[in-house]
Amino acid sequence: MSGARNQGRRVAERHATRRRGMSPVLAVALGAIVVSGAALALQQPSDDPEQAPDLAPASRPLTSLSMLCPGAVPGSPDLTVGHGTTDGGEGELVSRVAAGESSQKINVPAGAATTVPGAREAVMITGSGEQAPGLFGARFGADQHPAAGQCATPAGERWFVGAGAGGLHESKILLANPDTGPAVADLTLWSTTGELIDVDSRGLTLTGHGSDVVDLAELAPNRDALAVRVTVSRGRVAATVTDSYTPRGGDPVADWLPSTAGPATTQLIPAMPRSLGEPTLVLANPGTDAGRVTLQVVGEESTFTPRGLDDIDIPAGEVAVSELPASLVKLLAEENTTLRIESTQPVVASLRAVVADDLVHLPAGDVIDGDSATALPGRAGSVLTLTPTDTASRVSIEFPGQDRKATLVRLLPGTTTSVPIPARARAVVVRGTRGYVGAVRTVSAAGASVLPLRELAVEQVIPAVRPQWP
């Protein structure tokens, strides 16, 4: 019996041992499960990816802005620089020669425009702090040669339409890097025979604060009508174009070729001169499908299609050049107008003309949804023209430095509104909220110039970034 009692106690002792402890293998397994669960919990997103709302990008005041201003031509006055905002404050403006390191500080009061003495070469102007928002500028020709060229901010893509590389029409592209690190740009060229794929225009490297001049006559000789796209693959690059042209029976004249709006099925060329010689419309179709273009006139009362005006066919990947017929030129002379281009395929466009033996370029305008501005030559004969895209709106027009109140103007769809500019005004600022296209046309006995409105950069957009879960 004593053996049975001892056996029972031993069984009971074994059961008690199982209740008091855990085997090492089981302990390790349970620990691994706990650790894995904790890791998964830490990796699990706080929001359900399917339920998380889209976050809009945030914006904050611009704290740095650079712009490339072209060099002077013979007889040019000093460079004009302005601020489209009235909130001055801390910060500085620095003008640096684009082809070198020499620089100087300049002073431009908030909400005003002034000249920068001594800047004859192409310069890069950089505003920092509260001196950056709303910066703009332009270079002008002499009284006997009313050329005009705007300062250009760096952009990922720029289009120049109507450039030339022939004996009577030559263009040069200035590329400049505003930063200390290297930048890389590509030039893509189209002509009346198609895209020029054999030219050495890719991978153009600019050192920090460096610049380069590309002569199209050397890059693609014997081409009279070119469309050029400048794209940036690394860093930042600003681009401007100088243009020389010999009119029929005249002497060579020089001007700056402004950038034009990117490809679109609707393009607007504002501020058409009332008197035009050799009006040549240059269209480029960078796509893979052929297109057809219809021209319309946006007048002061309505938009209409002139009778007897043929459509223009544009093959895929080519440039089409068409001189405006005399019947259309006659209609343009009757009032202030905008040329409307409707195409079945996205195109880029620009108009080249001669006014009083002076070359003038009219680019298709960028559609602006906010405030815009341009510097002015400060001469008599300037008119601002504004054309809305598709909805009515009101804009406020200001002339910095002029002792006059802002002018309120109502823009009606399908019409062009013109506003005379004071003779001594150095800049115009347009404040709007809906889409419009505008430009300033200046005409004198010596010729004409056209400056498109450019949207004021006052804020920088900060994207909302977060992990994307599978």
PyMOL commands that set and color helices and strands:
alter all, ss='L'
color gray80, all
select helices_A, chain A and resi 2-20+24-43+216-219+326-332
alter helices_A, ss='H'
color red, helices_A
select strands_A, chain A and resi 58-61+64-69+79-83+91-97+103-106+113-116+123-129+135-140+148-150+157-165+169-176+183-191+194-195+204-206+211-215+223-234+238-245+253-257+264-269+277-285+291-298+303-304+312-314+318-323+338-355+358-363+372-375+382-388+393-398+407-411+417-420+427-431+436-444+447-452+454-455+459-462
alter strands_A, ss='S'
color yellow, strands_A
deselect
rebuild
show_as cartoon
